[in-house]
Amino acid sequence: MLRTILTVIFIIVCIALVVFVMSQESKSSGLTGTVSGMADTYWGKNKGRSREGKLVKGTAILGVLFLIMTIVLNMNW
């Protein structure tokens, strides 16, 4: 019973992780943005509070949950 519940939660975490990753903006302007001075803008300083910053934090949290749940579900108990 517990394994079934964990598997359902794992599937939800997997779907949420895919959605979070696909919702993020591309990082293709990384070096160009830094060279042109975009890193010093208000947006660059407060990126952690923005939607993009929350997506990055959420992706990290979901990634850790994914890793932990993968290990737990592959234990033979």
mmCIF file of the N, C-alpha and C atoms, coordinates in Angstrom:
data_MODEL
# 
_entry.id   MODEL 
# 
loop_
_atom_site.group_PDB 
_atom_site.id 
_atom_site.type_symbol 
_atom_site.label_atom_id 
_atom_site.label_alt_id 
_atom_site.label_comp_id 
_atom_site.label_asym_id 
_atom_site.label_entity_id 
_atom_site.label_seq_id 
_atom_site.pdbx_PDB_ins_code 
_atom_site.Cartn_x 
_atom_site.Cartn_y 
_atom_site.Cartn_z 
_atom_site.occupancy 
_atom_site.B_iso_or_equiv 
_atom_site.pdbx_formal_charge 
_atom_site.auth_seq_id 
_atom_site.auth_comp_id 
_atom_site.auth_asym_id 
_atom_site.auth_atom_id 
_atom_site.pdbx_PDB_model_num 
ATOM 1   N N  . MET A 1 1  ? 0.821  -1.194 0.000   1.00 0.00 ? 1  MET A N  1 
ATOM 2   C CA . MET A 1 1  ? 0.000  0.000  0.000   1.00 0.00 ? 1  MET A CA 1 
ATOM 3   C C  . MET A 1 1  ? 0.877  1.275  0.000   1.00 0.00 ? 1  MET A C  1 
ATOM 4   N N  . LEU A 1 2  ? 1.897  1.280  0.861   1.00 0.00 ? 2  LEU A N  1 
ATOM 5   C CA . LEU A 1 2  ? 2.784  2.447  0.939   1.00 0.00 ? 2  LEU A CA 1 
ATOM 6   C C  . LEU A 1 2  ? 3.543  2.644  -0.367  1.00 0.00 ? 2  LEU A C  1 
ATOM 7   N N  . ARG A 1 3  ? 3.958  1.541  -0.977  1.00 0.00 ? 3  ARG A N  1 
ATOM 8   C CA . ARG A 1 3  ? 4.690  1.626  -2.248  1.00 0.00 ? 3  ARG A CA 1 
ATOM 9   C C  . ARG A 1 3  ? 3.805  2.234  -3.340  1.00 0.00 ? 3  ARG A C  1 
ATOM 10  N N  . THR A 1 4  ? 2.525  1.898  -3.339  1.00 0.00 ? 4  THR A N  1 
ATOM 11  C CA . THR A 1 4  ? 1.595  2.448  -4.326  1.00 0.00 ? 4  THR A CA 1 
ATOM 12  C C  . THR A 1 4  ? 1.425  3.949  -4.130  1.00 0.00 ? 4  THR A C  1 
ATOM 13  N N  . ILE A 1 5  ? 1.297  4.381  -2.896  1.00 0.00 ? 5  ILE A N  1 
ATOM 14  C CA . ILE A 1 5  ? 1.148  5.810  -2.595  1.00 0.00 ? 5  ILE A CA 1 
ATOM 15  C C  . ILE A 1 5  ? 2.413  6.562  -3.005  1.00 0.00 ? 5  ILE A C  1 
ATOM 16  N N  . LEU A 1 6  ? 3.577  6.008  -2.677  1.00 0.00 ? 6  LEU A N  1 
ATOM 17  C CA . LEU A 1 6  ? 4.840  6.644  -3.062  1.00 0.00 ? 6  LEU A CA 1 
ATOM 18  C C  . LEU A 1 6  ? 4.999  6.703  -4.579  1.00 0.00 ? 6  LEU A C  1 
ATOM 19  N N  . THR A 1 7  ? 4.540  5.677  -5.273  1.00 0.00 ? 7  THR A N  1 
ATOM 20  C CA . THR A 1 7  ? 4.628  5.674  -6.734  1.00 0.00 ? 7  THR A CA 1 
ATOM 21  C C  . THR A 1 7  ? 3.745  6.762  -7.330  1.00 0.00 ? 7  THR A C  1 
ATOM 22  N N  . VAL A 1 8  ? 2.547  6.949  -6.790  1.00 0.00 ? 8  VAL A N  1 
ATOM 23  C CA . VAL A 1 8  ? 1.652  8.004  -7.276  1.00 0.00 ? 8  VAL A CA 1 
ATOM 24  C C  . VAL A 1 8  ? 2.266  9.373  -7.020  1.00 0.00 ? 8  VAL A C  1 
ATOM 25  N N  . ILE A 1 9  ? 2.834  9.575  -5.832  1.00 0.00 ? 9  ILE A N  1 
ATOM 26  C CA . ILE A 1 9  ? 3.490  10.849 -5.520  1.00 0.00 ? 9  ILE A CA 1 
ATOM 27  C C  . ILE A 1 9  ? 4.689  11.060 -6.441  1.00 0.00 ? 9  ILE A C  1 
ATOM 28  N N  . PHE A 1 10 ? 5.430  9.992  -6.723  1.00 0.00 ? 10 PHE A N  1 
ATOM 29  C CA . PHE A 1 10 ? 6.580  10.071 -7.627  1.00 0.00 ? 10 PHE A CA 1 
ATOM 30  C C  . PHE A 1 10 ? 6.161  10.507 -9.027  1.00 0.00 ? 10 PHE A C  1 
ATOM 31  N N  . ILE A 1 11 ? 5.063  9.969  -9.510  1.00 0.00 ? 11 ILE A N  1 
ATOM 32  C CA . ILE A 1 11 ? 4.563  10.355 -10.835 1.00 0.00 ? 11 ILE A CA 1 
ATOM 33  C C  . ILE A 1 11 ? 4.164  11.826 -10.851 1.00 0.00 ? 11 ILE A C  1 
ATOM 34  N N  . ILE A 1 12 ? 3.530  12.289 -9.791  1.00 0.00 ? 12 ILE A N  1 
ATOM 35  C CA . ILE A 1 12 ? 3.144  13.706 -9.697  1.00 0.00 ? 12 ILE A CA 1 
ATOM 36  C C  . ILE A 1 12 ? 4.384  14.593 -9.684  1.00 0.00 ? 12 ILE A C  1 
ATOM 37  N N  . VAL A 1 13 ? 5.412  14.191 -8.920  1.00 0.00 ? 13 VAL A N  1 
ATOM 38  C CA . VAL A 1 13 ? 6.668  14.958 -8.875  1.00 0.00 ? 13 VAL A CA 1 
ATOM 39  C C  . VAL A 1 13 ? 7.322  14.990 -10.256 1.00 0.00 ? 13 VAL A C  1 
ATOM 40  N N  . CYS A 1 14 ? 7.306  13.866 -10.971 1.00 0.00 ? 14 CYS A N  1 
ATOM 41  C CA . CYS A 1 14 ? 7.894  13.817 -12.316 1.00 0.00 ? 14 CYS A CA 1 
ATOM 42  C C  . CYS A 1 14 ? 7.186  14.764 -13.274 1.00 0.00 ? 14 CYS A C  1 
ATOM 43  N N  . ILE A 1 15 ? 5.864  14.752 -13.249 1.00 0.00 ? 15 ILE A N  1 
ATOM 44  C CA . ILE A 1 15 ? 5.097  15.637 -14.129 1.00 0.00 ? 15 ILE A CA 1 
ATOM 45  C C  . ILE A 1 15 ? 5.347  17.097 -13.767 1.00 0.00 ? 15 ILE A C  1 
ATOM 46  N N  . ALA A 1 16 ? 5.361  17.408 -12.469 1.00 0.00 ? 16 ALA A N  1 
ATOM 47  C CA . ALA A 1 16 ? 5.612  18.783 -12.030 1.00 0.00 ? 16 ALA A CA 1 
ATOM 48  C C  . ALA A 1 16 ? 7.013  19.237 -12.427 1.00 0.00 ? 16 ALA A C  1 
ATOM 49  N N  . LEU A 1 17 ? 7.992  18.348 -12.336 1.00 0.00 ? 17 LEU A N  1 
ATOM 50  C CA . LEU A 1 17 ? 9.364  18.693 -12.718 1.00 0.00 ? 17 LEU A CA 1 
ATOM 51  C C  . LEU A 1 17 ? 9.448  19.018 -14.202 1.00 0.00 ? 17 LEU A C  1 
ATOM 52  N N  . VAL A 1 18 ? 8.781  18.251 -15.030 1.00 0.00 ? 18 VAL A N  1 
ATOM 53  C CA . VAL A 1 18 ? 8.771  18.517 -16.470 1.00 0.00 ? 18 VAL A CA 1 
ATOM 54  C C  . VAL A 1 18 ? 8.109  19.870 -16.752 1.00 0.00 ? 18 VAL A C  1 
ATOM 55  N N  . VAL A 1 19 ? 7.003  20.147 -16.082 1.00 0.00 ? 19 VAL A N  1 
ATOM 56  C CA . VAL A 1 19 ? 6.305  21.422 -16.289 1.00 0.00 ? 19 VAL A CA 1 
ATOM 57  C C  . VAL A 1 19 ? 7.180  22.594 -15.856 1.00 0.00 ? 19 VAL A C  1 
ATOM 58  N N  . PHE A 1 20 ? 7.851  22.468 -14.719 1.00 0.00 ? 20 PHE A N  1 
ATOM 59  C CA . PHE A 1 20 ? 8.707  23.554 -14.236 1.00 0.00 ? 20 PHE A CA 1 
ATOM 60  C C  . PHE A 1 20 ? 9.869  23.807 -15.182 1.00 0.00 ? 20 PHE A C  1 
ATOM 61  N N  . VAL A 1 21 ? 10.497 22.744 -15.664 1.00 0.00 ? 21 VAL A N  1 
ATOM 62  C CA . VAL A 1 21 ? 11.629 22.906 -16.569 1.00 0.00 ? 21 VAL A CA 1 
ATOM 63  C C  . VAL A 1 21 ? 11.182 23.531 -17.887 1.00 0.00 ? 21 VAL A C  1 
ATOM 64  N N  . MET A 1 22 ? 10.058 23.089 -18.407 1.00 0.00 ? 22 MET A N  1 
ATOM 65  C CA . MET A 1 22 ? 9.574  23.609 -19.688 1.00 0.00 ? 22 MET A CA 1 
ATOM 66  C C  . MET A 1 22 ? 9.073  25.052 -19.571 1.00 0.00 ? 22 MET A C  1 
ATOM 67  N N  . SER A 1 23 ? 8.697  25.487 -18.370 1.00 0.00 ? 23 SER A N  1 
ATOM 68  C CA . SER A 1 23 ? 8.186  26.844 -18.163 1.00 0.00 ? 23 SER A CA 1 
ATOM 69  C C  . SER A 1 23 ? 9.293  27.887 -18.035 1.00 0.00 ? 23 SER A C  1 
ATOM 70  N N  . GLN A 1 24 ? 10.516 27.444 -17.798 1.00 0.00 ? 24 GLN A N  1 
ATOM 71  C CA . GLN A 1 24 ? 11.611 28.389 -17.610 1.00 0.00 ? 24 GLN A CA 1 
ATOM 72  C C  . GLN A 1 24 ? 12.037 29.008 -18.928 1.00 0.00 ? 24 GLN A C  1 
ATOM 73  N N  . GLU A 1 25 ? 12.556 30.232 -18.811 1.00 0.00 ? 25 GLU A N  1 
ATOM 74  C CA . GLU A 1 25 ? 13.066 30.919 -19.989 1.00 0.00 ? 25 GLU A CA 1 
ATOM 75  C C  . GLU A 1 25 ? 14.426 30.355 -20.380 1.00 0.00 ? 25 GLU A C  1 
ATOM 76  N N  . SER A 1 26 ? 14.768 30.533 -21.629 1.00 0.00 ? 26 SER A N  1 
ATOM 77  C CA . SER A 1 26 ? 16.050 30.057 -22.132 1.00 0.00 ? 26 SER A CA 1 
ATOM 78  C C  . SER A 1 26 ? 17.192 30.869 -21.528 1.00 0.00 ? 26 SER A C  1 
ATOM 79  N N  . LYS A 1 27 ? 18.310 30.232 -21.299 1.00 0.00 ? 27 LYS A N  1 
ATOM 80  C CA . LYS A 1 27 ? 19.496 30.907 -20.756 1.00 0.00 ? 27 LYS A CA 1 
ATOM 81  C C  . LYS A 1 27 ? 20.496 31.230 -21.862 1.00 0.00 ? 27 LYS A C  1 
ATOM 82  N N  . SER A 1 28 ? 20.038 31.324 -23.089 1.00 0.00 ? 28 SER A N  1 
ATOM 83  C CA . SER A 1 28 ? 20.956 31.501 -24.214 1.00 0.00 ? 28 SER A CA 1 
ATOM 84  C C  . SER A 1 28 ? 21.634 32.863 -24.235 1.00 0.00 ? 28 SER A C  1 
ATOM 85  N N  . SER A 1 29 ? 21.107 33.859 -23.524 1.00 0.00 ? 29 SER A N  1 
ATOM 86  C CA . SER A 1 29 ? 21.731 35.180 -23.535 1.00 0.00 ? 29 SER A CA 1 
ATOM 87  C C  . SER A 1 29 ? 22.672 35.363 -22.351 1.00 0.00 ? 29 SER A C  1 
ATOM 88  N N  . GLY A 1 30 ? 23.152 34.276 -21.766 1.00 0.00 ? 30 GLY A N  1 
ATOM 89  C CA . GLY A 1 30 ? 23.981 34.343 -20.567 1.00 0.00 ? 30 GLY A CA 1 
ATOM 90  C C  . GLY A 1 30 ? 25.195 35.240 -20.679 1.00 0.00 ? 30 GLY A C  1 
ATOM 91  N N  . LEU A 1 31 ? 26.126 34.939 -21.550 1.00 0.00 ? 31 LEU A N  1 
ATOM 92  C CA . LEU A 1 31 ? 27.352 35.719 -21.666 1.00 0.00 ? 31 LEU A CA 1 
ATOM 93  C C  . LEU A 1 31 ? 27.085 37.076 -22.310 1.00 0.00 ? 31 LEU A C  1 
ATOM 94  N N  . THR A 1 32 ? 26.207 37.116 -23.290 1.00 0.00 ? 32 THR A N  1 
ATOM 95  C CA . THR A 1 32 ? 25.921 38.384 -23.970 1.00 0.00 ? 32 THR A CA 1 
ATOM 96  C C  . THR A 1 32 ? 25.255 39.363 -23.011 1.00 0.00 ? 32 THR A C  1 
ATOM 97  N N  . GLY A 1 33 ? 24.370 38.875 -22.176 1.00 0.00 ? 33 GLY A N  1 
ATOM 98  C CA . GLY A 1 33 ? 23.702 39.752 -21.215 1.00 0.00 ? 33 GLY A CA 1 
ATOM 99  C C  . GLY A 1 33 ? 24.663 40.309 -20.191 1.00 0.00 ? 33 GLY A C  1 
ATOM 100 N N  . THR A 1 34 ? 25.629 39.519 -19.785 1.00 0.00 ? 34 THR A N  1 
ATOM 101 C CA . THR A 1 34 ? 26.608 39.981 -18.804 1.00 0.00 ? 34 THR A CA 1 
ATOM 102 C C  . THR A 1 34 ? 27.552 41.016 -19.415 1.00 0.00 ? 34 THR A C  1 
ATOM 103 N N  . VAL A 1 35 ? 27.968 40.795 -20.647 1.00 0.00 ? 35 VAL A N  1 
ATOM 104 C CA . VAL A 1 35 ? 28.884 41.718 -21.308 1.00 0.00 ? 35 VAL A CA 1 
ATOM 105 C C  . VAL A 1 35 ? 28.206 43.059 -21.557 1.00 0.00 ? 35 VAL A C  1 
ATOM 106 N N  . SER A 1 36 ? 26.935 43.039 -21.927 1.00 0.00 ? 36 SER A N  1 
ATOM 107 C CA . SER A 1 36 ? 26.243 44.292 -22.238 1.00 0.00 ? 36 SER A CA 1 
ATOM 108 C C  . SER A 1 36 ? 25.752 45.020 -20.988 1.00 0.00 ? 36 SER A C  1 
ATOM 109 N N  . GLY A 1 37 ? 25.946 44.442 -19.808 1.00 0.00 ? 37 GLY A N  1 
ATOM 110 C CA . GLY A 1 37 ? 25.581 45.136 -18.582 1.00 0.00 ? 37 GLY A CA 1 
ATOM 111 C C  . GLY A 1 37 ? 24.189 44.838 -18.076 1.00 0.00 ? 37 GLY A C  1 
ATOM 112 N N  . MET A 1 38 ? 23.535 43.847 -18.608 1.00 0.00 ? 38 MET A N  1 
ATOM 113 C CA . MET A 1 38 ? 22.178 43.537 -18.164 1.00 0.00 ? 38 MET A CA 1 
ATOM 114 C C  . MET A 1 38 ? 22.146 42.921 -16.776 1.00 0.00 ? 38 MET A C  1 
ATOM 115 N N  . ALA A 1 39 ? 23.253 42.419 -16.282 1.00 0.00 ? 39 ALA A N  1 
ATOM 116 C CA . ALA A 1 39 ? 23.289 41.798 -14.961 1.00 0.00 ? 39 ALA A CA 1 
ATOM 117 C C  . ALA A 1 39 ? 23.112 42.833 -13.851 1.00 0.00 ? 39 ALA A C  1 
ATOM 118 N N  . ASP A 1 40 ? 23.357 44.110 -14.124 1.00 0.00 ? 40 ASP A N  1 
ATOM 119 C CA . ASP A 1 40 ? 23.258 45.150 -13.109 1.00 0.00 ? 40 ASP A CA 1 
ATOM 120 C C  . ASP A 1 40 ? 21.896 45.820 -13.065 1.00 0.00 ? 40 ASP A C  1 
ATOM 121 N N  . THR A 1 41 ? 20.938 45.358 -13.810 1.00 0.00 ? 41 THR A N  1 
ATOM 122 C CA . THR A 1 41 ? 19.622 45.977 -13.830 1.00 0.00 ? 41 THR A CA 1 
ATOM 123 C C  . THR A 1 41 ? 18.823 45.562 -12.609 1.00 0.00 ? 41 THR A C  1 
ATOM 124 N N  . TYR A 1 42 ? 17.710 46.199 -12.412 1.00 0.00 ? 42 TYR A N  1 
ATOM 125 C CA . TYR A 1 42 ? 16.797 45.857 -11.317 1.00 0.00 ? 42 TYR A CA 1 
ATOM 126 C C  . TYR A 1 42 ? 16.362 44.407 -11.443 1.00 0.00 ? 42 TYR A C  1 
ATOM 127 N N  . TRP A 1 43 ? 16.078 43.972 -12.679 1.00 0.00 ? 43 TRP A N  1 
ATOM 128 C CA . TRP A 1 43 ? 15.649 42.598 -12.922 1.00 0.00 ? 43 TRP A CA 1 
ATOM 129 C C  . TRP A 1 43 ? 16.733 41.613 -12.501 1.00 0.00 ? 43 TRP A C  1 
ATOM 130 N N  . GLY A 1 44 ? 17.968 41.911 -12.803 1.00 0.00 ? 44 GLY A N  1 
ATOM 131 C CA . GLY A 1 44 ? 19.066 41.021 -12.464 1.00 0.00 ? 44 GLY A CA 1 
ATOM 132 C C  . GLY A 1 44 ? 19.291 40.917 -10.966 1.00 0.00 ? 44 GLY A C  1 
ATOM 133 N N  . LYS A 1 45 ? 19.101 42.014 -10.244 1.00 0.00 ? 45 LYS A N  1 
ATOM 134 C CA . LYS A 1 45 ? 19.320 42.015 -8.803  1.00 0.00 ? 45 LYS A CA 1 
ATOM 135 C C  . LYS A 1 45 ? 18.192 41.329 -8.050  1.00 0.00 ? 45 LYS A C  1 
ATOM 136 N N  . ASN A 1 46 ? 16.970 41.398 -8.546  1.00 0.00 ? 46 ASN A N  1 
ATOM 137 C CA . ASN A 1 46 ? 15.810 40.852 -7.843  1.00 0.00 ? 46 ASN A CA 1 
ATOM 138 C C  . ASN A 1 46 ? 15.239 39.618 -8.534  1.00 0.00 ? 46 ASN A C  1 
ATOM 139 N N  . LYS A 1 47 ? 16.071 38.892 -9.229  1.00 0.00 ? 47 LYS A N  1 
ATOM 140 C CA . LYS A 1 47 ? 15.590 37.747 -9.980  1.00 0.00 ? 47 LYS A CA 1 
ATOM 141 C C  . LYS A 1 47 ? 15.065 36.644 -9.062  1.00 0.00 ? 47 LYS A C  1 
ATOM 142 N N  . GLY A 1 48 ? 15.583 36.520 -7.867  1.00 0.00 ? 48 GLY A N  1 
ATOM 143 C CA . GLY A 1 48 ? 15.124 35.496 -6.932  1.00 0.00 ? 48 GLY A CA 1 
ATOM 144 C C  . GLY A 1 48 ? 13.693 35.686 -6.498  1.00 0.00 ? 48 GLY A C  1 
ATOM 145 N N  . ARG A 1 49 ? 13.187 36.898 -6.560  1.00 0.00 ? 49 ARG A N  1 
ATOM 146 C CA . ARG A 1 49 ? 11.819 37.176 -6.144  1.00 0.00 ? 49 ARG A CA 1 
ATOM 147 C C  . ARG A 1 49 ? 10.832 37.103 -7.301  1.00 0.00 ? 49 ARG A C  1 
ATOM 148 N N  . SER A 1 50 ? 11.328 36.992 -8.499  1.00 0.00 ? 50 SER A N  1 
ATOM 149 C CA . SER A 1 50 ? 10.464 36.992 -9.668  1.00 0.00 ? 50 SER A CA 1 
ATOM 150 C C  . SER A 1 50 ? 9.902  35.596 -9.931  1.00 0.00 ? 50 SER A C  1 
ATOM 151 N N  . ARG A 1 51 ? 9.059  35.507 -10.925 1.00 0.00 ? 51 ARG A N  1 
ATOM 152 C CA . ARG A 1 51 ? 8.480  34.225 -11.328 1.00 0.00 ? 51 ARG A CA 1 
ATOM 153 C C  . ARG A 1 51 ? 9.579  33.273 -11.776 1.00 0.00 ? 51 ARG A C  1 
ATOM 154 N N  . GLU A 1 52 ? 10.536 33.802 -12.527 1.00 0.00 ? 52 GLU A N  1 
ATOM 155 C CA . GLU A 1 52 ? 11.640 32.966 -13.012 1.00 0.00 ? 52 GLU A CA 1 
ATOM 156 C C  . GLU A 1 52 ? 12.468 32.429 -11.845 1.00 0.00 ? 52 GLU A C  1 
ATOM 157 N N  . GLY A 1 53 ? 12.709 33.261 -10.851 1.00 0.00 ? 53 GLY A N  1 
ATOM 158 C CA . GLY A 1 53 ? 13.456 32.819 -9.678  1.00 0.00 ? 53 GLY A CA 1 
ATOM 159 C C  . GLY A 1 53 ? 12.731 31.734 -8.911  1.00 0.00 ? 53 GLY A C  1 
ATOM 160 N N  . LYS A 1 54 ? 11.418 31.861 -8.810  1.00 0.00 ? 54 LYS A N  1 
ATOM 161 C CA . LYS A 1 54 ? 10.622 30.842 -8.127  1.00 0.00 ? 54 LYS A CA 1 
ATOM 162 C C  . LYS A 1 54 ? 10.625 29.536 -8.912  1.00 0.00 ? 54 LYS A C  1 
ATOM 163 N N  . LEU A 1 55 ? 10.613 29.639 -10.237 1.00 0.00 ? 55 LEU A N  1 
ATOM 164 C CA . LEU A 1 55 ? 10.678 28.431 -11.052 1.00 0.00 ? 55 LEU A CA 1 
ATOM 165 C C  . LEU A 1 55 ? 12.012 27.707 -10.862 1.00 0.00 ? 55 LEU A C  1 
ATOM 166 N N  . VAL A 1 56 ? 13.091 28.468 -10.758 1.00 0.00 ? 56 VAL A N  1 
ATOM 167 C CA . VAL A 1 56 ? 14.408 27.861 -10.562 1.00 0.00 ? 56 VAL A CA 1 
ATOM 168 C C  . VAL A 1 56 ? 14.479 27.166 -9.197  1.00 0.00 ? 56 VAL A C  1 
ATOM 169 N N  . LYS A 1 57 ? 13.974 27.834 -8.161  1.00 0.00 ? 57 LYS A N  1 
ATOM 170 C CA . LYS A 1 57 ? 13.964 27.222 -6.826  1.00 0.00 ? 57 LYS A CA 1 
ATOM 171 C C  . LYS A 1 57 ? 13.072 25.992 -6.795  1.00 0.00 ? 57 LYS A C  1 
ATOM 172 N N  . GLY A 1 58 ? 11.903 26.093 -7.424  1.00 0.00 ? 58 GLY A N  1 
ATOM 173 C CA . GLY A 1 58 ? 10.993 24.947 -7.479  1.00 0.00 ? 58 GLY A CA 1 
ATOM 174 C C  . GLY A 1 58 ? 11.591 23.766 -8.226  1.00 0.00 ? 58 GLY A C  1 
ATOM 175 N N  . THR A 1 59 ? 12.315 24.054 -9.296  1.00 0.00 ? 59 THR A N  1 
ATOM 176 C CA . THR A 1 59 ? 12.974 23.000 -10.060 1.00 0.00 ? 59 THR A CA 1 
ATOM 177 C C  . THR A 1 59 ? 14.029 22.302 -9.205  1.00 0.00 ? 59 THR A C  1 
ATOM 178 N N  . ALA A 1 60 ? 14.774 23.057 -8.435  1.00 0.00 ? 60 ALA A N  1 
ATOM 179 C CA . ALA A 1 60 ? 15.792 22.462 -7.560  1.00 0.00 ? 60 ALA A CA 1 
ATOM 180 C C  . ALA A 1 60 ? 15.143 21.573 -6.497  1.00 0.00 ? 60 ALA A C  1 
ATOM 181 N N  . ILE A 1 61 ? 14.067 22.053 -5.901  1.00 0.00 ? 61 ILE A N  1 
ATOM 182 C CA . ILE A 1 61 ? 13.367 21.275 -4.867  1.00 0.00 ? 61 ILE A CA 1 
ATOM 183 C C  . ILE A 1 61 ? 12.782 19.995 -5.465  1.00 0.00 ? 61 ILE A C  1 
ATOM 184 N N  . LEU A 1 62 ? 12.132 20.125 -6.622  1.00 0.00 ? 62 LEU A N  1 
ATOM 185 C CA . LEU A 1 62 ? 11.556 18.952 -7.266  1.00 0.00 ? 62 LEU A CA 1 
ATOM 186 C C  . LEU A 1 62 ? 12.639 17.969 -7.713  1.00 0.00 ? 62 LEU A C  1 
ATOM 187 N N  . GLY A 1 63 ? 13.791 18.482 -8.127  1.00 0.00 ? 63 GLY A N  1 
ATOM 188 C CA . GLY A 1 63 ? 14.895 17.611 -8.505  1.00 0.00 ? 63 GLY A CA 1 
ATOM 189 C C  . GLY A 1 63 ? 15.396 16.784 -7.334  1.00 0.00 ? 63 GLY A C  1 
ATOM 190 N N  . VAL A 1 64 ? 15.500 17.417 -6.169  1.00 0.00 ? 64 VAL A N  1 
ATOM 191 C CA . VAL A 1 64 ? 15.935 16.699 -4.968  1.00 0.00 ? 64 VAL A CA 1 
ATOM 192 C C  . VAL A 1 64 ? 14.887 15.661 -4.571  1.00 0.00 ? 64 VAL A C  1 
ATOM 193 N N  . LEU A 1 65 ? 13.603 16.040 -4.621  1.00 0.00 ? 65 LEU A N  1 
ATOM 194 C CA . LEU A 1 65 ? 12.535 15.084 -4.324  1.00 0.00 ? 65 LEU A CA 1 
ATOM 195 C C  . LEU A 1 65 ? 12.566 13.906 -5.289  1.00 0.00 ? 65 LEU A C  1 
ATOM 196 N N  . PHE A 1 66 ? 12.798 14.192 -6.560  1.00 0.00 ? 66 PHE A N  1 
ATOM 197 C CA . PHE A 1 66 ? 12.892 13.146 -7.571  1.00 0.00 ? 66 PHE A CA 1 
ATOM 198 C C  . PHE A 1 66 ? 14.008 12.166 -7.224  1.00 0.00 ? 66 PHE A C  1 
ATOM 199 N N  . LEU A 1 67 ? 15.163 12.688 -6.871  1.00 0.00 ? 67 LEU A N  1 
ATOM 200 C CA . LEU A 1 67 ? 16.310 11.851 -6.533  1.00 0.00 ? 67 LEU A CA 1 
ATOM 201 C C  . LEU A 1 67 ? 16.027 10.992 -5.299  1.00 0.00 ? 67 LEU A C  1 
ATOM 202 N N  . ILE A 1 68 ? 15.500 11.604 -4.255  1.00 0.00 ? 68 ILE A N  1 
ATOM 203 C CA . ILE A 1 68 ? 15.218 10.868 -3.013  1.00 0.00 ? 68 ILE A CA 1 
ATOM 204 C C  . ILE A 1 68 ? 14.162 9.790  -3.244  1.00 0.00 ? 68 ILE A C  1 
ATOM 205 N N  . MET A 1 69 ? 13.101 10.146 -3.963  1.00 0.00 ? 69 MET A N  1 
ATOM 206 C CA . MET A 1 69 ? 12.030 9.179  -4.194  1.00 0.00 ? 69 MET A CA 1 
ATOM 207 C C  . MET A 1 69 ? 12.487 8.043  -5.110  1.00 0.00 ? 69 MET A C  1 
ATOM 208 N N  . THR A 1 70 ? 13.380 8.335  -6.041  1.00 0.00 ? 70 THR A N  1 
ATOM 209 C CA . THR A 1 70 ? 13.918 7.288  -6.898  1.00 0.00 ? 70 THR A CA 1 
ATOM 210 C C  . THR A 1 70 ? 14.705 6.271  -6.068  1.00 0.00 ? 70 THR A C  1 
ATOM 211 N N  . ILE A 1 71 ? 15.508 6.768  -5.151  1.00 0.00 ? 71 ILE A N  1 
ATOM 212 C CA . ILE A 1 71 ? 16.290 5.883  -4.289  1.00 0.00 ? 71 ILE A CA 1 
ATOM 213 C C  . ILE A 1 71 ? 15.372 5.070  -3.390  1.00 0.00 ? 71 ILE A C  1 
ATOM 214 N N  . VAL A 1 72 ? 14.387 5.710  -2.786  1.00 0.00 ? 72 VAL A N  1 
ATOM 215 C CA . VAL A 1 72 ? 13.478 5.017  -1.870  1.00 0.00 ? 72 VAL A CA 1 
ATOM 216 C C  . VAL A 1 72 ? 12.672 3.951  -2.605  1.00 0.00 ? 72 VAL A C  1 
ATOM 217 N N  . LEU A 1 73 ? 12.162 4.286  -3.787  1.00 0.00 ? 73 LEU A N  1 
ATOM 218 C CA . LEU A 1 73 ? 11.342 3.325  -4.515  1.00 0.00 ? 73 LEU A CA 1 
ATOM 219 C C  . LEU A 1 73 ? 12.141 2.147  -5.071  1.00 0.00 ? 73 LEU A C  1 
ATOM 220 N N  . ASN A 1 74 ? 13.445 2.310  -5.221  1.00 0.00 ? 74 ASN A N  1 
ATOM 221 C CA . ASN A 1 74 ? 14.270 1.211  -5.723  1.00 0.00 ? 74 ASN A CA 1 
ATOM 222 C C  . ASN A 1 74 ? 14.866 0.340  -4.628  1.00 0.00 ? 74 ASN A C  1 
ATOM 223 N N  . MET A 1 75 ? 14.571 0.662  -3.383  1.00 0.00 ? 75 MET A N  1 
ATOM 224 C CA . MET A 1 75 ? 14.992 -0.208 -2.287  1.00 0.00 ? 75 MET A CA 1 
ATOM 225 C C  . MET A 1 75 ? 14.101 -1.450 -2.287  1.00 0.00 ? 75 MET A C  1 
ATOM 226 N N  . ASN A 1 76 ? 14.674 -2.561 -1.985  1.00 0.00 ? 76 ASN A N  1 
ATOM 227 C CA . ASN A 1 76 ? 13.895 -3.811 -1.936  1.00 0.00 ? 76 ASN A CA 1 
ATOM 228 C C  . ASN A 1 76 ? 13.406 -4.047 -0.509  1.00 0.00 ? 76 ASN A C  1 
ATOM 229 N N  . TRP A 1 77 ? 12.169 -3.612 -0.233  1.00 0.00 ? 77 TRP A N  1 
ATOM 230 C CA . TRP A 1 77 ? 11.552 -3.863 1.062   1.00 0.00 ? 77 TRP A CA 1 
ATOM 231 C C  . TRP A 1 77 ? 10.185 -4.306 0.916   1.00 0.00 ? 77 TRP A C  1 
# 
